[in-house]
Amino acid sequence: MQANRIITGLMVAILLLAGGRPVAAGTPDARPFVDGEVLVKYRESTAAQQALHYRSMWRMNHVRTLKRSGIRKVRLPEEMTVAQAVALYRSDPDVVFAEPNYRYRLQAVPNDSMMDQLWGLVNMDADLAWDLETGSSDIVVAVVDSGIDPAHPDLAANIWTNLGEIADNGVDDDNNGYVDDVNGWDFADDDNHPNDPTDNYGHGTHVAGIIGAVGDNATGIVGVNWQVSIMPLRFISAADYGTTADAIAAIEYAMDNGADIINLSWGGPGESVGLKNIIDDAGAAGALVVCAAGNAGSDLDDVPTYPASFTSANILSVAASNAGDDPAWWTNYSDSQVDVAAPGTNVYSTVPDRQILSSENFDDLGAWTFGGVGSAWGHESIPGVTVITESPGADYTDDMNAWARMEPFDLTGRTGARLDFTITGTTSGSGDRLYVEVSTDGSTWDTLWIGLDDGPVAAVTGTIGSSQLAVIDLKAYDGKGSVYMRFRFVSDDSGTADGYLIDNLAVTCADTTHGADAYQYYSGTSMSAAYASGAAALIMAQKPTLTPTEVRLVIESTVDRKAALTGYVATGGRINLYSALVSMANVDLDSRSAANRIDLDWTASEPVDTGFEIQRRPNSGSEYETIAIVGADETAYSDSGLADGATYVYRLLTLSGGERTGYSNETAATTPRTVSSTAGSSSGDGGGGGGCFIAADFGGWDVGRLVWIRPIAAAMAILMLVLIVAISLRRKIERPVIVGPAGRRNGEPRFYSPGGRFKS
């Protein structure tokens, strides 16, 4: 151990000398990881000793330990970079792994184009699937995301409840390490405020609605599951980022609290060992993990994104398809790393309602005060609008440190607070930058992350060519009486430029009225992953004993294969809910026709205690009707009185205690076509004649002809018959028998699960 410490000491000295100048505090940070933090896992036998060693020798403070995995989040001293720390730890044989605390972004892209609502459910044959299963509150789907609006009228009844916790008593009743976690936990802010993880971004609520918006409630939309338990776990902020540490903690929580499915509609380039390990552990605990493939239009074989690109056996990776079952133009793809496609464009689902607390168009600056070094803040009129800027009508100056402060706003009793504004403009270099800062006393200021199109930054710098929405998460200030906000612009002495133009500022919070704005169209593989999670939940509701890999096999082996998806996903297909459910049929049903009836017989692979419900539909329709219910000991049924030459499709539902508990494959049969002959006059002279009908089956074509034979033709027919008989007897050729049309089974396939593609 002493030798290890000596080697470690030499390594850190070399690394600090070779690492160059550390990044100064306050420099804009668009890296894919958190500056000043790393994640470390020590070997269990030396963990406590090693943690003490690094804290005492190198001032590396362990600020958080993830209890299941043993991973520690470490705060670095100012003079040490993330790269130096990771290299130092990796040189220590008592360290299992060390890595940056990566950031991840959501995979949704809001899109306001309108089209038919819920087309994705139609494409996936949800209407047929719901005849067999509508979901179960016993199935728990953890949505590790930006939180969920638990008061949304289309979600409230399907939000998971921790039955071991008593609300608002300030006690960890179930001893799981989280106080008052009645409906989940907020890992981004590490609180339960206000007893649920409010969604001030909107993404997680949209995902939740796809999985399980309440069905049959005469309100809004319906999810894949009419009933399900959705567990809200927030780790993404309104600025659109979350960290590895928070993601791992959320997945640990999901595992420990009984999640069957864990939906991860987000991703990034950071390949975290810790994240993969916890996903593997989730699989061992019985959870399927569904991941969005991403929206960059990239081949994941060349540009992987995680967690979708992990090789874990319990991961289902999902790309996006459009209404025509083509790949969405922006979806990531891979025929080895992406498993299936699901609807992802213009998906209509639930979102949180927002209430505007304060807004500003900068026509009047009466609510603003200005100060600092070189302050020139003011408003500027550009065609059609008035904006605020640090340098009205001119370039900003060197060596500025100037601010514009807004009057305080009141967040008492408010939840899910957020600040939005639009921004455009440019700076001359990275030393010139714009900060957004918040204070509760007007003197001590916190710098907040700013969510932009390319990701979150600590400060804005460089060029923003066209107006872009910036989002600031204020949830940490929920309930505060006076909250001050200011823009602060800083410049160095190496050049100037036009600066930034700011407009359309609004402070909003969660609303409980849930009006027409509580539903929106979004696009992204986030939505596709949600459909896949919903499919998995529906399958588990029907057969809860399936393992994660078995559920994945069912989904993969029953897709609707599409030529356009070949090469984009491993299965070459888009999820089909009905086919997935039917593939688990526990009754083998067969059919055959006879005269004007169709005979059914079946074999059940599992005991049935009540009986069977027999359903039928015409071949040209999709709506089944129940035609009979028979006892549990019955294995056959005749459906009589049917039309001639018609095709019917059948299925059976098993019944137990008045509930539908299983189903058969579909089977089809066609009744024979018959024609009756009647005497009649062809010329009105009162004469009549006999007739004969010949029916034959030629390669599936029914041919029938009624021939009226006149006297001369009759004589010729008799002569021909004599000749045919004579020749037949002489050659001893068996006379062919002409029969009616065969009642052959329709060629419609049964659905089985012969095999599936798994990641190696």
ChimeraX attribute file (.defattr): number of C-alpha atoms within 10 A of each C-alpha:
attribute: neighborCount
match mode: 1-to-1
recipient: residues
	/A:1	11
	/A:2	7
	/A:3	8
	/A:4	13
	/A:5	15
	/A:6	10
	/A:7	14
	/A:8	19
	/A:9	15
	/A:10	12
	/A:11	18
	/A:12	20
	/A:13	12
	/A:14	13
	/A:15	18
	/A:16	17
	/A:17	11
	/A:18	10
	/A:19	15
	/A:20	12
	/A:21	11
	/A:22	13
	/A:23	15
	/A:24	9
	/A:25	10
	/A:26	11
	/A:27	16
	/A:28	21
	/A:29	17
	/A:30	16
	/A:31	12
	/A:32	19
	/A:33	21
	/A:34	17
	/A:35	20
	/A:36	21
	/A:37	25
	/A:38	27
	/A:39	26
	/A:40	25
	/A:41	22
	/A:42	22
	/A:43	14
	/A:44	13
	/A:45	9
	/A:46	12
	/A:47	16
	/A:48	11
	/A:49	12
	/A:50	19
	/A:51	18
	/A:52	15
	/A:53	14
	/A:54	17
	/A:55	15
	/A:56	11
	/A:57	10
	/A:58	15
	/A:59	15
	/A:60	22
	/A:61	18
	/A:62	19
	/A:63	10
	/A:64	14
	/A:65	17
	/A:66	15
	/A:67	12
	/A:68	14
	/A:69	16
	/A:70	16
	/A:71	21
	/A:72	22
	/A:73	24
	/A:74	24
	/A:75	19
	/A:76	20
	/A:77	14
	/A:78	13
	/A:79	14
	/A:80	21
	/A:81	21
	/A:82	20
	/A:83	15
	/A:84	21
	/A:85	27
	/A:86	18
	/A:87	15
	/A:88	22
	/A:89	24
	/A:90	17
	/A:91	17
	/A:92	18
	/A:93	13
	/A:94	18
	/A:95	18
	/A:96	14
	/A:97	20
	/A:98	25
	/A:99	25
	/A:100	26
	/A:101	26
	/A:102	25
	/A:103	25
	/A:104	25
	/A:105	23
	/A:106	26
	/A:107	27
	/A:108	24
	/A:109	19
	/A:110	15
	/A:111	14
	/A:112	13
	/A:113	12
	/A:114	11
	/A:115	13
	/A:116	10
	/A:117	14
	/A:118	18
	/A:119	16
	/A:120	25
	/A:121	21
	/A:122	14
	/A:123	20
	/A:124	23
	/A:125	15
	/A:126	22
	/A:127	17
	/A:128	17
	/A:129	21
	/A:130	17
	/A:131	14
	/A:132	19
	/A:133	21
	/A:134	22
	/A:135	25
	/A:136	18
	/A:137	18
	/A:138	16
	/A:139	23
	/A:140	25
	/A:141	31
	/A:142	30
	/A:143	30
	/A:144	28
	/A:145	35
	/A:146	32
	/A:147	33
	/A:148	36
	/A:149	29
	/A:150	23
	/A:151	18
	/A:152	23
	/A:153	19
	/A:154	27
	/A:155	25
	/A:156	15
	/A:157	18
	/A:158	25
	/A:159	27
	/A:160	23
	/A:161	15
	/A:162	16
	/A:163	12
	/A:164	14
	/A:165	20
	/A:166	16
	/A:167	17
	/A:168	13
	/A:169	10
	/A:170	11
	/A:171	15
	/A:172	16
	/A:173	17
	/A:174	15
	/A:175	10
	/A:176	13
	/A:177	12
	/A:178	19
	/A:179	21
	/A:180	26
	/A:181	30
	/A:182	19
	/A:183	23
	/A:184	30
	/A:185	30
	/A:186	29
	/A:187	27
	/A:188	24
	/A:189	16
	/A:190	14
	/A:191	19
	/A:192	21
	/A:193	19
	/A:194	18
	/A:195	17
	/A:196	23
	/A:197	31
	/A:198	30
	/A:199	31
	/A:200	30
	/A:201	25
	/A:202	22
	/A:203	28
	/A:204	31
	/A:205	30
	/A:206	28
	/A:207	34
	/A:208	34
	/A:209	30
	/A:210	29
	/A:211	33
	/A:212	32
	/A:213	33
	/A:214	26
	/A:215	20
	/A:216	11
	/A:217	12
	/A:218	9
	/A:219	11
	/A:220	16
	/A:221	20
	/A:222	24
	/A:223	28
	/A:224	32
	/A:225	30
	/A:226	21
	/A:227	27
	/A:228	29
	/A:229	25
	/A:230	31
	/A:231	30
	/A:232	32
	/A:233	31
	/A:234	30
	/A:235	29
	/A:236	30
	/A:237	30
	/A:238	28
	/A:239	27
	/A:240	28
	/A:241	25
	/A:242	28
	/A:243	22
	/A:244	26
	/A:245	25
	/A:246	23
	/A:247	26
	/A:248	24
	/A:249	23
	/A:250	26
	/A:251	25
	/A:252	20
	/A:253	22
	/A:254	26
	/A:255	24
	/A:256	13
	/A:257	15
	/A:258	16
	/A:259	26
	/A:260	26
	/A:261	29
	/A:262	26
	/A:263	28
	/A:264	27
	/A:265	31
	/A:266	28
	/A:267	25
	/A:268	20
	/A:269	17
	/A:270	20
	/A:271	18
	/A:272	19
	/A:273	15
	/A:274	23
	/A:275	22
	/A:276	18
	/A:277	14
	/A:278	19
	/A:279	26
	/A:280	20
	/A:281	19
	/A:282	25
	/A:283	22
	/A:284	15
	/A:285	16
	/A:286	19
	/A:287	26
	/A:288	30
	/A:289	30
	/A:290	28
	/A:291	31
	/A:292	34
	/A:293	41
	/A:294	32
	/A:295	24
	/A:296	15
	/A:297	14
	/A:298	17
	/A:299	19
	/A:300	21
	/A:301	14
	/A:302	8
	/A:303	11
	/A:304	23
	/A:305	25
	/A:306	21
	/A:307	28
	/A:308	28
	/A:309	26
	/A:310	23
	/A:311	17
	/A:312	19
	/A:313	18
	/A:314	27
	/A:315	28
	/A:316	34
	/A:317	31
	/A:318	36
	/A:319	35
	/A:320	34
	/A:321	27
	/A:322	20
	/A:323	19
	/A:324	10
	/A:325	21
	/A:326	19
	/A:327	27
	/A:328	23
	/A:329	13
	/A:330	19
	/A:331	25
	/A:332	26
	/A:333	32
	/A:334	23
	/A:335	18
	/A:336	20
	/A:337	25
	/A:338	29
	/A:339	28
	/A:340	34
	/A:341	38
	/A:342	29
	/A:343	35
	/A:344	29
	/A:345	30
	/A:346	26
	/A:347	31
	/A:348	25
	/A:349	26
	/A:350	33
	/A:351	28
	/A:352	31
	/A:353	23
	/A:354	22
	/A:355	16
	/A:356	14
	/A:357	15
	/A:358	14
	/A:359	15
	/A:360	17
	/A:361	16
	/A:362	21
	/A:363	13
	/A:364	10
	/A:365	13
	/A:366	9
	/A:367	11
	/A:368	15
	/A:369	14
	/A:370	17
	/A:371	14
	/A:372	15
	/A:373	12
	/A:374	19
	/A:375	19
	/A:376	20
	/A:377	24
	/A:378	18
	/A:379	21
	/A:380	19
	/A:381	13
	/A:382	10
	/A:383	5
	/A:384	5
	/A:385	12
	/A:386	18
	/A:387	22
	/A:388	23
	/A:389	25
	/A:390	31
	/A:391	22
	/A:392	19
	/A:393	13
	/A:394	13
	/A:395	15
	/A:396	26
	/A:397	20
	/A:398	16
	/A:399	18
	/A:400	20
	/A:401	18
	/A:402	20
	/A:403	25
	/A:404	22
	/A:405	19
	/A:406	18
	/A:407	15
	/A:408	20
	/A:409	16
	/A:410	17
	/A:411	22
	/A:412	13
	/A:413	10
	/A:414	20
	/A:415	23
	/A:416	28
	/A:417	27
	/A:418	26
	/A:419	22
	/A:420	21
	/A:421	19
	/A:422	18
	/A:423	23
	/A:424	16
	/A:425	18
	/A:426	19
	/A:427	23
	/A:428	18
	/A:429	16
	/A:430	14
	/A:431	18
	/A:432	29
	/A:433	25
	/A:434	23
	/A:435	22
	/A:436	21
	/A:437	19
	/A:438	21
	/A:439	17
	/A:440	17
	/A:441	11
	/A:442	15
	/A:443	9
	/A:444	9
	/A:445	15
	/A:446	13
	/A:447	16
	/A:448	18
	/A:449	26
	/A:450	23
	/A:451	23
	/A:452	19
	/A:453	11
	/A:454	9
	/A:455	18
	/A:456	28
	/A:457	20
	/A:458	19
	/A:459	23
	/A:460	28
	/A:461	22
	/A:462	16
	/A:463	14
	/A:464	15
	/A:465	10
	/A:466	10
	/A:467	14
	/A:468	14
	/A:469	18
	/A:470	20
	/A:471	24
	/A:472	24
	/A:473	21
	/A:474	23
	/A:475	23
	/A:476	16
	/A:477	21
	/A:478	20
	/A:479	18
	/A:480	14
	/A:481	14
	/A:482	16
	/A:483	21
	/A:484	18
	/A:485	20
	/A:486	22
	/A:487	20
	/A:488	24
	/A:489	29
	/A:490	21
	/A:491	24
	/A:492	17
	/A:493	11
	/A:494	11
	/A:495	16
	/A:496	18
	/A:497	17
	/A:498	18
	/A:499	26
	/A:500	26
	/A:501	21
	/A:502	24
	/A:503	22
	/A:504	17
	/A:505	20
	/A:506	18
	/A:507	20
	/A:508	23
	/A:509	25
	/A:510	20
	/A:511	19
	/A:512	15
	/A:513	15
	/A:514	18
	/A:515	12
	/A:516	9
	/A:517	12
	/A:518	22
	/A:519	20
	/A:520	20
	/A:521	21
	/A:522	24
	/A:523	25
	/A:524	29
	/A:525	33
	/A:526	34
	/A:527	34
	/A:528	35
	/A:529	35
	/A:530	32
	/A:531	33
	/A:532	33
	/A:533	32
	/A:534	28
	/A:535	29
	/A:536	30
	/A:537	32
	/A:538	30
	/A:539	26
	/A:540	23
	/A:541	22
	/A:542	20
	/A:543	15
	/A:544	14
	/A:545	11
	/A:546	15
	/A:547	19
	/A:548	24
	/A:549	19
	/A:550	15
	/A:551	22
	/A:552	28
	/A:553	19
	/A:554	25
	/A:555	28
	/A:556	27
	/A:557	24
	/A:558	26
	/A:559	22
	/A:560	21
	/A:561	18
	/A:562	15
	/A:563	12
	/A:564	14
	/A:565	24
	/A:566	16
	/A:567	15
	/A:568	26
	/A:569	24
	/A:570	23
	/A:571	26
	/A:572	21
	/A:573	27
	/A:574	31
	/A:575	27
	/A:576	25
	/A:577	30
	/A:578	23
	/A:579	24
	/A:580	26
	/A:581	28
	/A:582	23
	/A:583	20
	/A:584	19
	/A:585	22
	/A:586	20
	/A:587	20
	/A:588	18
	/A:589	23
	/A:590	20
	/A:591	24
	/A:592	20
	/A:593	22
	/A:594	15
	/A:595	18
	/A:596	18
	/A:597	19
	/A:598	24
	/A:599	15
	/A:600	21
	/A:601	14
	/A:602	16
	/A:603	14
	/A:604	17
	/A:605	10
	/A:606	10
	/A:607	12
	/A:608	16
	/A:609	13
	/A:610	18
	/A:611	20
	/A:612	25
	/A:613	18
	/A:614	22
	/A:615	18
	/A:616	21
	/A:617	18
	/A:618	15
	/A:619	16
	/A:620	9
	/A:621	9
	/A:622	12
	/A:623	13
	/A:624	16
	/A:625	12
	/A:626	14
	/A:627	12
	/A:628	13
	/A:629	18
	/A:630	16
	/A:631	13
	/A:632	16
	/A:633	12
	/A:634	13
	/A:635	14
	/A:636	14
	/A:637	16
	/A:638	14
	/A:639	15
	/A:640	13
	/A:641	10
	/A:642	15
	/A:643	15
	/A:644	15
	/A:645	17
	/A:646	14
	/A:647	21
	/A:648	21
	/A:649	21
	/A:650	25
	/A:651	22
	/A:652	25
	/A:653	24
	/A:654	27
	/A:655	21
	/A:656	16
	/A:657	9
	/A:658	9
	/A:659	10
	/A:660	18
	/A:661	17
	/A:662	24
	/A:663	27
	/A:664	26
	/A:665	23
	/A:666	21
	/A:667	23
	/A:668	26
	/A:669	27
	/A:670	27
	/A:671	23
	/A:672	22
	/A:673	19
	/A:674	14
	/A:675	12
	/A:676	7
	/A:677	10
	/A:678	8
	/A:679	11
	/A:680	13
	/A:681	10
	/A:682	11
	/A:683	8
	/A:684	8
	/A:685	7
	/A:686	8
	/A:687	10
	/A:688	15
	/A:689	13
	/A:690	13
	/A:691	13
	/A:692	11
	/A:693	13
	/A:694	13
	/A:695	17
	/A:696	17
	/A:697	14
	/A:698	9
	/A:699	6
	/A:700	10
	/A:701	9
	/A:702	15
	/A:703	13
	/A:704	15
	/A:705	11
	/A:706	13
	/A:707	11
	/A:708	17
	/A:709	15
	/A:710	12
	/A:711	10
	/A:712	8
	/A:713	11
	/A:714	13
	/A:715	12
	/A:716	10
	/A:717	13
	/A:718	11
	/A:719	11
	/A:720	12
	/A:721	12
	/A:722	11
	/A:723	11
	/A:724	13
	/A:725	12
	/A:726	12
	/A:727	12
	/A:728	13
	/A:729	11
	/A:730	9
	/A:731	8
	/A:732	9
	/A:733	10
	/A:734	8
	/A:735	10
	/A:736	6
	/A:737	7
	/A:738	10
	/A:739	10
	/A:740	17
	/A:741	21
	/A:742	17
	/A:743	19
	/A:744	15
	/A:745	15
	/A:746	16
	/A:747	9
	/A:748	11
	/A:749	10
	/A:750	15
	/A:751	19
	/A:752	16
	/A:753	16
	/A:754	10
	/A:755	11
	/A:756	16
	/A:757	13
	/A:758	19
	/A:759	16
	/A:760	7
